[in-house]
Amino acid sequence: MGLITQILTLPLAPVRGSVWVLDQVVLAAEREYYDPDPVRKELADLEKELLSGGISEEEFDRREDELLDRLDEIEAHQRRLRANP
């Protein structure tokens, strides 16, 4: 960027800063949403609950299916990221 361009686009600096901040928030939210560790922990907790008698087999199966679907979604997202860096 030349000096003239910087001077002429100076009024847009707050907008560029706001866009950057929003991009960072979106990236952080995506990292958290697509993190498989909490889902794996929830699966382990679910199994403990089943073994302790806290939930029925049917409830376990239903919730386990939901969590496994979530893990599949996370893995598909990670594959897409690796394919399109």
C-alpha positions in Angstrom: 0.0 0.0 0.0 1.3 3.4 -0.9 1.1 6.4 1.3 -1.7 8.0 -0.7 -3.8 4.8 -0.5 -3.3 4.6 3.2 -4.4 8.2 3.7 -7.4 7.8 1.5 -8.5 4.6 3.2 -7.9 5.8 6.7 -11.6 6.5 7.4 -12.2 2.7 6.7 -9.8 1.6 9.5 -12.5 1.2 12.1 -14.5 -1.0 9.7 -11.5 -3.1 8.9 -10.7 -3.5 12.6 -14.3 -4.5 13.3 -14.3 -7.1 10.5 -11.0 -8.5 11.9 -12.5 -8.8 15.4 -15.6 -10.5 14.0 -13.5 -12.9 12.0 -11.5 -13.9 15.1 -14.8 -14.5 17.1 -16.1 -16.7 14.3 -12.8 -18.7 14.1 -12.8 -19.2 17.9 -16.5 -20.3 17.9 -15.8 -22.8 15.0 -12.8 -24.2 16.9 -14.9 -24.7 20.0 -17.9 -26.2 18.0 -15.7 -28.6 16.1 -13.6 -29.8 19.0 -14.1 -33.5 19.4 -12.8 -33.7 23.0 -16.0 -32.5 24.8 -18.1 -35.0 22.7 -15.7 -37.9 23.6 -15.9 -36.9 27.3 -19.7 -36.8 27.1 -19.6 -40.3 25.6 -17.5 -41.5 28.5 -19.7 -39.9 31.0 -22.7 -41.4 29.3 -21.2 -44.9 29.6 -20.5 -44.3 33.3 -24.1 -43.3 33.8 -25.3 -46.4 32.1 -23.0 -48.7 34.2 -24.1 -47.0 37.4 -27.7 -47.5 36.6 -28.5 -43.8 36.2 -30.0 -44.2 32.7 -31.8 -47.0 30.8 -30.3 -48.9 27.8 -32.8 -47.1 25.5 -31.8 -43.6 26.8 -28.1 -44.6 26.5 -28.6 -45.8 22.9 -30.5 -42.6 21.9 -28.0 -40.3 23.4 -25.0 -42.3 22.2 -26.4 -42.1 18.6 -26.7 -38.4 18.9 -23.1 -38.0 20.1 -21.7 -40.4 17.5 -23.5 -38.4 14.8 -21.9 -35.3 16.2 -18.4 -36.9 16.1 -19.1 -37.9 12.4 -20.0 -34.2 11.7 -16.7 -33.1 13.4 -14.6 -35.6 11.5 -16.2 -34.6 8.1 -15.5 -30.9 8.9 -11.9 -31.7 9.7 -11.5 -33.7 6.4 -12.9 -30.7 4.5 -10.4 -28.4 6.1 -7.5 -30.7 5.3 -8.7 -31.0 1.7 -9.1 -27.2 1.2 -6.4 -25.5 3.3 
